[in-house]
Structures are given as C-alpha cells and as structure tokens.
C-alpha cells in the first residue's frame, strides 16, 4: 500500500456536489492498494499514520503525532498512486489491486484507525471526487508498506 500524508489545517472531499467528508486539524491521507497487499499492510499503515511524529511541538519541531494533537484523518482512495509512468505516455495501473480487494483493504485501514481512537472521515470508494485541502507547512510524506517488508 502507498499512502500520501498531508498535514492539514482543514480538508474536505466532495462527490456530485455534496461534501461527504471533512476534517479540521489532522491529515489528508490518499491511499492506494497494490496487488499482493494484505491486512498486515493495512495495520502497518494505520499505526504509522497515527504515530508518525509530524506535528509541531512548542519549539516548532516535528515531535508530535496525530494522536498527541488529537487530529483527525480524511482517508481518500487513490489507485493512481500505483500508476507506472516509465514506458510510453499513458500510465499503467497493472500494479493496482482489483477494486473489490482494494475496497476491502481501504475499509480495513479506516477501521484500524477508528479502533485506535482516531476520528476518520472518508471519500467514496471509486467515485469521482474533488478534494480540497489547506496544507499546513506544507508537510507531505509518502509511506509504502512494502518498504517495511524488507
């Protein structure tokens, strides 16, 4: 799984003109599920999202986690994170998991975050969405659960 974490002051996702998810201070997480990903990948990412120290302390140093600051997560599925652009001009999505499997694991990540006490809002899986955010910093990190397998 790949996740792009953006520290936000606020973020929202809109589908067909209606806001379906919104958060204030916290993280916008764009999540892509790859072929071969499993529940252990979801658990790894959920724990990393909750505990990565990317929020500022009183001295302005990144020393606080999402849990420490009481932040929320806006979780949005994004299969294009698995797109390969090396050959030709059209991205290949061969590495992306099939939709049913991707949806199951996307929902697992949301459930893992909630089970840990994090407020989670979501987009609509496989829908055309408009995502708005006010990036705080800007602070953006890319996580890949496959790197933890090594």
C-alpha positions as CSV (number, residue, x, y, z in Angstrom):
1,X,0.0,0.0,0.0
2,X,1.1,3.5,-0.7
3,X,-0.1,6.5,1.3
4,X,0.4,10.2,0.8
5,X,0.0,12.0,4.1
6,X,-0.6,15.7,4.0
7,X,-0.7,17.6,7.3
8,X,-3.7,19.9,7.0
9,X,-5.5,22.7,8.8
10,X,-8.6,21.5,7.0
11,X,-9.6,19.2,4.2
12,X,-12.8,18.0,2.5
13,X,-14.0,15.7,-0.2
14,X,-17.0,16.3,-2.4
15,X,-18.9,13.9,-4.6
16,X,-21.6,15.0,-7.0
17,X,-21.7,18.5,-5.4
18,X,-22.1,17.2,-1.8
19,X,-19.4,17.2,0.9
20,X,-19.1,13.6,2.0
21,X,-16.2,14.1,4.4
22,X,-14.4,16.9,6.2
23,X,-11.8,17.3,8.9
24,X,-10.1,20.2,10.6
25,X,-6.6,19.8,12.1
26,X,-5.1,16.4,11.1
27,X,-4.1,14.5,8.0
28,X,-5.4,14.1,4.5
29,X,-4.4,10.5,3.5
30,X,-4.5,9.4,-0.1
31,X,-4.4,5.6,-0.1
32,X,-3.5,3.3,-3.0
33,X,-3.7,-0.5,-2.6
34,X,-1.4,-2.7,-4.7
35,X,-1.7,-6.3,-5.9
36,X,-0.3,-8.5,-3.1
37,X,-1.2,-6.2,-0.3
38,X,-2.9,-7.7,2.7
39,X,-4.2,-6.9,6.2
40,X,-0.7,-6.6,7.6
41,X,-0.1,-3.8,5.2
42,X,-3.2,-2.0,6.5
43,X,-2.3,-2.5,10.1
44,X,1.2,-1.2,9.5
45,X,0.0,2.0,7.7
46,X,-2.8,2.7,10.2
47,X,-0.3,2.5,13.1
48,X,2.3,4.6,11.2
49,X,-0.4,7.2,10.3
50,X,-1.5,7.5,14.0
51,X,2.0,7.7,15.5
52,X,4.4,9.4,13.0
53,X,5.6,12.5,14.7
54,X,4.9,15.1,12.0
55,X,3.1,17.8,14.1
56,X,5.0,20.7,15.7
57,X,5.6,21.0,19.4
58,X,6.0,24.3,21.3
59,X,9.5,24.7,19.9
60,X,8.3,24.3,16.3
61,X,10.0,20.8,15.9
62,X,8.1,17.9,14.4
63,X,7.8,16.0,17.7
64,X,4.1,15.2,18.0
65,X,1.9,12.6,16.4
66,X,-1.7,12.7,15.2
67,X,-2.7,11.0,18.5
68,X,-0.7,13.6,20.5
69,X,-2.5,16.5,18.9
70,X,-6.0,14.9,18.8
71,X,-6.1,15.2,15.0
72,X,-8.5,13.6,12.5
73,X,-7.9,11.7,9.2
74,X,-9.7,12.3,5.9
75,X,-9.0,9.0,4.1
76,X,-9.4,9.0,0.3
77,X,-8.8,6.1,-2.0
78,X,-6.5,6.8,-4.9
79,X,-5.5,4.0,-7.2
80,X,-3.4,6.4,-9.3
81,X,-0.7,6.2,-6.6
82,X,0.1,2.8,-8.1
83,X,0.4,4.2,-11.7
84,X,3.7,3.5,-13.5
85,X,4.8,6.2,-15.9
86,X,8.2,4.8,-17.1
87,X,7.1,3.5,-20.5
88,X,5.1,5.5,-23.0
89,X,2.8,8.4,-22.3
90,X,-0.1,6.6,-20.7
91,X,0.2,5.4,-17.1
92,X,-0.1,1.7,-16.4
93,X,-2.2,0.6,-13.4
94,X,-1.2,-3.1,-13.6
95,X,0.2,-2.9,-10.0
96,X,-3.1,-1.7,-8.5
97,X,-5.2,-4.3,-6.7
98,X,-8.6,-5.3,-8.2
99,X,-11.4,-3.0,-7.0
100,X,-13.1,-5.5,-4.6
101,X,-9.8,-6.3,-2.8
102,X,-8.7,-2.6,-2.8
103,X,-12.0,-1.5,-1.3
104,X,-11.8,-4.2,1.4
105,X,-8.3,-3.1,2.5
106,X,-9.1,0.6,2.2
107,X,-12.1,0.0,4.6
108,X,-9.8,-2.0,6.9
109,X,-7.4,0.9,7.2
110,X,-10.3,3.2,8.2
111,X,-11.5,0.6,10.7
112,X,-7.9,0.2,12.2
113,X,-7.6,4.0,12.6
114,X,-11.0,4.2,14.3
115,X,-10.2,1.3,16.5
116,X,-7.2,3.2,17.7
117,X,-9.4,6.2,18.7
118,X,-8.8,8.3,15.6
119,X,-11.7,10.3,14.1
120,X,-11.9,9.2,10.4
121,X,-13.8,10.7,7.6
122,X,-13.7,9.1,4.1
123,X,-14.3,9.7,0.5
124,X,-16.5,7.4,-1.6
125,X,-14.5,4.5,-3.0
126,X,-14.2,4.5,-6.8
127,X,-16.2,7.7,-7.1
128,X,-15.1,10.8,-9.0
129,X,-14.1,13.1,-6.1
130,X,-13.0,16.7,-5.6
131,X,-10.6,17.0,-2.7
132,X,-9.8,20.4,-1.1
133,X,-7.2,21.0,1.5
134,X,-5.2,23.6,3.3
135,X,-1.8,22.0,3.7
136,X,-0.1,23.0,6.9
137,X,3.6,23.7,6.3
138,X,3.4,22.4,3.7
139,X,4.2,19.0,5.2
140,X,3.8,15.9,3.0
141,X,5.1,12.4,3.4
142,X,4.9,9.2,1.3
143,X,4.6,5.9,3.1
144,X,4.9,2.5,1.4
145,X,4.1,-0.6,3.4
146,X,6.2,-2.7,1.0
147,X,9.3,-1.0,2.3
148,X,8.5,-2.3,5.8
149,X,8.5,-5.9,4.5
150,X,12.3,-5.8,3.7
